[in-house]
Amino acid sequence: MKQQLIDRLAQSSKPLVLSGAGIVGETVLALCRQRGWPVAAVCDGSIKVAGTDFHGYTVIHTADLGQHFDDALVLISVAAIKDVVDLLHSQGLDDWIAAGPLLEDIDTRQDAAEVDFRKFSIESCILCHQGFLEPEKVFLRSVDIIITERCSLKCKDCSNLMQYYEEPRNVPLDLIYQSIDALCSLTDEIMELRVIGGDAFMNKEWPKVVDRLIGEPKVKRVVIYTNGAIVPKEEQATLLGHPKVMTVVTDYGALSRNMAPLKTYFDRHAIPHRILTMDSWLDCASIEKHNRTPEENLNVYQECCAKNMLSLSDGKLFRCPFAANADRLAAVPDIPGDYVNILAGSSASGEMALRREIKDYVLNKDYLDICDYCKGRPLSGDEVTPAVQTAKPLPYVKYHRSENSHE
């Protein structure tokens, strides 16, 4: 496949457009220059990136590419390849190439405790493109598995809605195991399974969950999310240091009260990790019915930056963390079409039907009815100061699930 793509790029007479003005895009652009493939333009799906300079190119918003080219060969260098393909198709631009196979010779192995994000991103692009190019394969890019509602912080603008939980609890371990086993039996490959809460370390059984995921061959990466308040025990370092595992820590300054000892712990044990700092958050944490039209909800969904962040909650697979947690909170009616109940298949025929349902849900879902309860999460949305704390859980409308009425 790689040689076929190289030949096609070398022989094409169409203008070559690079899709993706990011870390992977830089690598692909360098490859094009090395090979002598002239790039006519660069586009990106983020409106924030549009109009900026990218190595001498003024970035075009991908949604506007059809205004600049009647026809083009688009070289896609972003992990969310289906979103790009759909956007190109809507503009009559159907000639594209996935860059993933061109990158497969790059060494993406991590060789330091602090994760090399360039290598991480290239590996993600390769795996996502491989999954997309095999139509019979049930490939999931990223799945959050909720193991706890508990968090050491109570951020009033948390996009995972932790600020609404009145009595946060840990998810029972047997239900977590059952959900993992069911999901893996229904899929062929999961690029990344993200262990989250709340704060994953708030559930003292997190090591058992991580160990279970390390042993699952269909899961290629295990990522643990925490906020720098908890330092794991010394005997847990071996588990965290496994080459399949990465810990991501969001640094909230003084609120991440154990950030310094946590960083020392990571370095001492050579534990793969990333530390993120946040200057702002998107304002997307309110829960209210907007009564939008289907077309308006479709637009909200298409612009959402979280629609590919699949979330596994008590055996139900959702498109995003908002939907998963709004459902857990009973802040929305029970809407079966908005999720896939992966625990429903108890026979071979039931499993095959669920595989098809997951594939269709991931590739063809236009929007969720739950989208109408979300403010929306576009990259160009309003921003708020991150990690502002609330003294008590925020109020919200709670639905009686049996009657779909609310309190």
C-alpha positions, 0 to 999 in steps of 0.5 A: 500500500505504501508504494502505491501511495508513493507512486500516486503522489509522484504521478498525480497532476492535481494540486496537492493539499496537505490536510492537518497543520499540526505536529504530524502535518509537519512531518508529512510536509517534510516528507513531501519536500524530501520526495519532491512532491509540491504542496499547493496548500495546507488546510486544517479543520480548526477555525482557530488555525485557519489564516495562520502561517504554517511553514510558509503556507496560509492555512485554509479552513478545511470547510472552505477548501472547495472555494479554493480548489475545484479538484485536488489530491488531499493528503490527510495527516490527522487522526480524525480521518473520517471527519476530514473525508466527510467534510471533503466529500460535502464539497465534492472533493473525493480524491484523498490519501491517508498519510498513515502508511507513509509514516510507518517506518518512523520509530515511534517508540518512547525512550524517555519518561516524559512522553515525546508528543510528536512520536505519540501523535504520529503513532496515533495517526498511523493506527487510526488510518490503518483502522479506517482503511480496513472497512470490515474492522471494528476499530475504535480510536479512543475510549474513556472508561469511567471507573469513578465519579470521585475527584479531589477537585470540584471544578464548576466548569468541568466538561465531564460534569463532575461538579453535578455529582451529589454523592460520587461513587466508584464504579464496582470492579466487576462491572468495570471488568464486564464492560471491558470484556464485552467491549473487547469481544465486540471490537478488533482493535482499540487504539487507546483506552483512557482510565478516567473519573473524576480522578482515576487515582481516587478509585483505589482499585485502579491498579486492578483495572490497569492490569486487566487492560495491559493484559488485553491484546486488543487495547494498544495503549492505556492512558490514566488521567489525574490532576496532580493531587495524589502520588501513587504508592511505590509498589504501583510504579512497576504497573505505571512504568509498563510500556503500554501505559502512560499517565497524563497529569493536568497541572492546575497550580496550587490545586495540584498540590502534589505535582512536585512529588508526583513528577519526582516519582515519575522521573525516579521510576522512569514512568511514561507521562505527560504534564498538561497546563491549561490556560483556558477551558471551553465553556461547555459544562452547562446542562439544559434543554435547548429545543433546537431543530434537528439541523441545529443539533446536527451543526452542534454535533459536526462542530463538536471537538469531543464527538470522537471521545467515546466513553464507556459508562456502566456497559453503555458506549457513548460518543462523548463524556458529556453524554455519558455523564449526563446519562449517569446523572439522569440529567437527560431522559433515557435515550437508547439511540444515543448509546450502544448497550454493549452488555446486551449481546448474550449469543453469537448472533447478538454479538454480531448485531452489536458489532454492526451497531458499534460500527454504525454508531461510530461511523454514521451517527449524525448527532445525539438527542443528548446534544440538545442538552449540551451548549456545544463544544466547538474549538471556536467556542467561548472560553472560561478560566479553568479549575474554578472551584465550587463549594457544593454540587451544582443543581440540575434538572433530574429525570425520572427514567421510567416516565421520562418526566423530570423533577 
